[in-house]
Amino acid sequence: MPGCRPTGPGCDRRTWSSPWRSSRPAPGGVDRFAKPGEYAAAGIPFHWRIEQDPVHLYAYRLGDRIGPGGERQYELVTDGSEVVELTEPFDLKLPIAEIRP
């Protein structure tokens, strides 16, 4: 559902997906801390974060660990700045070093 937040009214977490997020400096680490918490609370199973300077990808999967608010938390699957290979949610080999901010 375009334009909806994962926890907003009218969003169906089974069809809404935000598999990656490109991080830029934000006050208080909003992109690194608050957004993943919202995604986890909505049950979104995978989350990627791409840092831009230097380019680096972090791939997370929703784990079994429970956070202070009672929601499941993400666990780091892999990260890298050269080539990242993933097997879930699909097979992917991504040349991170070739990404330009």
N, C-alpha and C positions, 0 to 999 in steps of 0.2 A: 504494500500500500504506500505509494509515493508520498513523501513528505511527513509521514507520521513518526512519532517517537516510539521506541519499542515498548514503552509502558503507557503510551497515550491512549485516549479513547478511540475505539474503532480499529485498533491495530490487532491483528491476529499473529501471535508470535510464531505460528507454524509457517506463515508465508512471508513475514517480514525478515529481512536479512541485511546485516551490515557486516560483511566478513572482514573488512579492514578499515582502518582509520589512519589517516595521515596526520601526524602530530606536529603542531607548531607551538611555540611557547605560549602558555596560557596561565593566567593568574591562579596560583594555588594548585597547579597540576591537574586541572579539570580533565584534560584528555587522558592522562595516565591513571587517574584514580576514580573520579566520579562517573565518567562515561562507562568504563567497564563494569562498574557496580550496577548501573542501570541495565546494561545488556544482560548481566548475569541474573538480575532479578526478573527479567523478562523471559529467561530460559533460552537465550540465543546460544547455541552450542559452541560456536567458534568465533574468535575475535583476533584480528591481526592489527598490529600497530606498526606504522612505518615512520621512523625518525628521518628527518630530512637533512640534517647537517651534523655529522655525515650520514649518508643513507644507510639505514639498518632496519631489518624487519624482525619483529617479534611475533610469533604465532602462538596463540593460546587456545586451550580446550576447556570447556566447563568441567570442573572436577567434582569430587565428592566432598571436599573440605567445606565446612559451613562457616560463613563469616559472622561477625558480631551482630549483624542485623537479621541473621537466620537464613540468608540466601547462600546458595552454592557459590564457590569462588573459582576463578580461572586458574589453571596451572599452565606454566610455560611448556610448550611442546618442543620448540626449537627457535633459534634466532641466528642471524648472520648478516654479514655485510658483503659477501661475495656471491655465493649460490646457496639457496635454501631449497631443500627437497622435503615435500610433505606427502603423506599418504592419506590424510583425512582433512577436510571432508571429501577430497578427491586427490588423485595422484597429480603432483605438480612439481616441476623443477623450475625455479624462478631465479634468473640471473640478477640479483640485487645490485651488483656493482654497475650494471648498465642503466639503472634508473637515474634519471636526472631530476633534481628538484625544480 
